[in-house]
Amino acid sequence: MMRYPAFFDAVPKIALYDPLAEFLGAADEGIVEYAYLDAVKLAGHSCPTVASAYWMTYKALAALYREELPQRGNIRVEFGKAHTDGVTGVIANVVSLLTGAAADAGFKGIGGYFDRRDKLLFAVDMPAELRFTRIDSGQAVRVAVDLQSVPLLPRVRELLPRCLDGRAGVDERTEFRELWQGRVKAILLNHAADPQVFAVAAA
């Protein structure tokens, strides 16, 4: 059984309506739910990038749908950067998991319905770093993250190279892991509603 930091379960989940899941009987009434742990499993790790991708998506969907259930597969997501630029690809993988938006290699649909392709776009000429758009209404929001107020502790910088090259002892490796996930926890819980960290605006 997978063991993971307890704070993962304190991060709000994302519930969506997926018409494809309903059509194929994968989820009762098409309602699917994702937790931060799902993003961690997809990426294979928990870090500030994965956390930011999860929470930016959460914030964007909340702004676009308000009291409605977001509709998975009905959302277009655009990135200002290329998918190979920095951590854009990592963020895109998490965003795709949660929204169903896919690039040209995505699900082709069934009989002209449920096509998920060409809804995840990169290197788009736009002022926003990341833009989410409801395909049904055209309503869009731009989201951005700034982690300057949740800095990496100096102690983490000291321990990182020691853990990488095997010089760190058991206690140091434990300390590194706790400090690393402590920052992730601060991003997702302490700064979840901080507009200086997560900015959302109409696009």
C-alpha positions as CSV (number, residue, x, y, z in Angstrom):
1,M,0.0,0.0,0.0
2,M,1.3,3.4,-0.9
3,R,2.3,5.6,2.0
4,Y,2.5,9.3,1.5
5,P,2.5,12.6,3.5
6,A,-0.7,13.1,5.4
7,F,-1.2,16.6,4.1
8,F,-2.0,15.3,0.6
9,D,-5.5,14.3,1.9
10,A,-6.1,17.9,3.2
11,V,-5.8,19.3,-0.3
12,P,-9.3,19.9,-1.8
13,K,-10.3,17.5,-4.5
14,I,-11.5,18.4,-8.0
15,A,-14.9,17.0,-9.1
16,L,-15.9,17.1,-12.7
17,Y,-18.6,15.8,-15.1
18,D,-17.1,13.7,-17.9
19,P,-19.6,12.9,-20.6
20,L,-17.3,10.2,-22.0
21,A,-17.0,8.5,-18.7
22,E,-20.8,8.5,-18.4
23,F,-21.3,7.3,-22.0
24,L,-19.0,4.3,-21.5
25,G,-20.2,3.5,-18.0
26,A,-16.8,4.3,-16.3
27,A,-18.3,6.6,-13.7
28,D,-21.8,6.8,-12.3
29,E,-23.5,9.8,-13.8
30,G,-20.2,10.7,-15.3
31,I,-18.9,12.3,-12.2
32,V,-15.1,11.8,-11.7
33,E,-13.0,13.1,-8.8
34,Y,-9.3,13.8,-8.7
35,A,-7.1,14.4,-5.7
36,Y,-3.6,15.8,-5.4
37,L,-2.4,12.3,-4.9
38,D,-3.6,11.5,-8.5
39,A,-1.3,14.2,-9.8
40,V,1.5,12.9,-7.7
41,K,1.0,9.4,-9.1
42,L,1.0,10.7,-12.7
43,A,4.2,12.7,-12.2
44,G,5.8,10.1,-10.0
45,H,6.7,12.7,-7.4
46,S,5.4,15.7,-5.4
47,C,7.1,19.0,-5.9
48,P,6.3,22.7,-6.2
49,T,5.7,22.3,-10.0
50,V,3.2,19.5,-9.6
51,A,1.5,21.2,-6.7
52,S,1.3,24.5,-8.7
53,A,-0.1,22.7,-11.8
54,Y,-2.8,21.0,-9.7
55,W,-3.8,24.2,-7.8
56,M,-3.8,26.5,-10.9
57,T,-6.2,24.1,-12.5
58,Y,-8.3,24.0,-9.4
59,K,-8.5,27.8,-9.3
60,A,-9.1,28.1,-13.0
61,L,-12.0,25.6,-13.0
62,A,-13.5,27.3,-9.9
63,A,-13.5,30.7,-11.6
64,L,-14.9,29.3,-14.9
65,Y,-17.7,27.2,-13.5
66,R,-18.5,28.7,-10.1
67,E,-21.2,26.4,-8.6
68,E,-21.4,24.2,-11.7
69,L,-19.5,21.0,-12.1
70,P,-16.7,21.6,-14.6
71,Q,-17.1,19.5,-17.8
72,R,-14.0,17.5,-18.5
73,G,-13.2,17.5,-22.2
74,N,-15.0,20.8,-22.7
75,I,-12.0,22.9,-21.8
76,R,-9.2,24.3,-23.9
77,V,-5.9,25.1,-22.2
78,E,-3.2,27.2,-23.8
79,F,0.4,27.8,-22.8
80,G,2.5,30.7,-23.7
81,K,5.6,28.6,-23.8
82,A,6.6,25.5,-25.8
83,H,6.0,22.1,-24.2
84,T,9.7,21.6,-24.0
85,D,10.4,24.9,-22.3
86,G,11.3,24.5,-18.6
87,V,8.7,22.7,-16.6
88,T,5.9,23.4,-19.1
89,G,5.6,19.7,-20.1
90,V,5.2,18.6,-16.4
91,I,2.5,21.2,-15.8
92,A,0.7,20.2,-19.0
93,N,0.6,16.6,-18.0
94,V,-1.2,17.4,-14.8
95,V,-3.5,19.9,-16.5
96,S,-4.4,17.3,-19.1
97,L,-5.2,14.7,-16.5
98,L,-7.6,17.0,-14.7
99,T,-9.3,18.7,-17.7
100,G,-9.1,16.0,-20.4
101,A,-7.6,18.5,-22.8
102,A,-5.1,16.8,-25.1
103,A,-2.8,17.7,-27.9
104,D,-2.9,16.1,-31.3
105,A,-2.2,12.7,-29.9
106,G,-5.2,12.6,-27.7
107,F,-8.4,10.6,-27.8
108,K,-10.0,10.9,-31.3
109,G,-13.6,10.4,-30.0
110,I,-16.4,8.1,-31.0
111,G,-18.6,8.8,-34.0
112,G,-17.7,12.5,-34.0
113,Y,-18.2,12.9,-30.2
114,F,-15.9,13.2,-27.2
115,D,-12.8,14.3,-29.3
116,R,-10.2,15.4,-26.8
117,R,-7.6,16.5,-29.4
118,D,-6.2,20.0,-30.1
119,K,-7.4,21.3,-26.8
120,L,-3.9,21.5,-25.3
121,L,-1.9,24.1,-27.1
122,F,1.6,25.4,-26.7
123,A,3.7,28.5,-27.7
124,V,0.5,30.5,-28.1
125,D,1.1,34.2,-28.7
126,M,-0.8,35.7,-25.7
127,P,0.0,37.9,-22.7
128,A,-0.9,35.1,-20.3
129,E,1.3,32.3,-19.1
130,L,-1.6,29.9,-19.0
131,R,-5.2,30.3,-20.2
132,F,-8.2,28.1,-19.6
133,T,-11.3,28.5,-21.9
134,R,-14.7,26.9,-21.7
135,I,-15.4,25.7,-25.2
136,D,-19.2,25.9,-24.7
137,S,-19.3,29.6,-23.7
138,G,-15.9,31.0,-24.7
139,Q,-15.4,32.3,-21.2
140,A,-11.7,32.3,-20.3
141,V,-9.4,33.0,-17.4
142,R,-5.7,33.3,-17.2
143,V,-3.7,31.9,-14.3
144,A,-0.2,32.3,-13.0
145,V,1.9,31.2,-10.1
146,D,4.7,33.1,-8.3
147,L,6.5,31.1,-5.6
148,Q,8.9,33.9,-4.5
149,S,7.0,34.2,-1.2
150,V,7.4,30.4,-0.6
151,P,11.1,30.2,-1.0
152,L,13.3,27.1,-0.9
153,L,15.0,27.0,2.5
154,P,18.9,27.3,2.5
155,R,19.0,24.0,4.4
156,V,17.3,22.2,1.4
157,R,20.0,23.6,-0.9
158,E,22.7,22.2,1.4
159,L,21.1,18.8,1.6
160,L,20.1,18.4,-2.0
161,P,23.6,17.7,-3.5
162,R,24.4,15.4,-0.6
163,C,21.3,13.4,-1.2
164,L,21.9,13.2,-4.9
165,D,25.4,11.9,-4.7
166,G,24.9,9.5,-1.8
167,R,26.9,11.4,0.8
168,A,23.8,12.1,3.0
169,G,23.1,9.8,5.9
170,V,19.7,8.5,6.9
171,D,18.8,11.5,9.1
172,E,19.9,13.9,6.4
173,R,17.8,12.2,3.8
174,T,14.8,12.2,6.1
175,E,15.3,15.9,6.9
176,F,15.6,16.7,3.2
177,R,12.3,14.9,2.4
178,E,10.4,16.6,5.2
179,L,11.6,20.0,4.3
180,W,10.9,19.5,0.6
181,Q,7.3,18.3,1.2
182,G,7.0,21.1,3.8
183,R,7.3,23.6,1.0
184,V,4.8,21.7,-1.1
185,K,2.4,21.7,1.9
186,A,2.8,25.5,2.3
187,I,2.0,26.1,-1.3
188,L,-1.1,24.0,-1.4
189,L,-2.5,24.8,2.1
190,N,-1.0,27.9,3.5
191,H,-1.0,29.9,0.3
192,A,-3.9,28.3,-1.6
193,A,-5.9,31.6,-1.4
194,D,-2.9,33.9,-1.6
195,P,-3.3,36.1,-4.7
196,Q,0.4,36.9,-4.6
197,V,1.1,33.3,-5.2
198,F,-1.8,32.2,-7.4
199,A,-3.3,34.9,-9.6
200,V,-6.5,34.3,-11.5
201,A,-8.1,36.9,-13.8
202,A,-10.6,37.1,-16.7
203,A,-8.9,36.7,-20.0
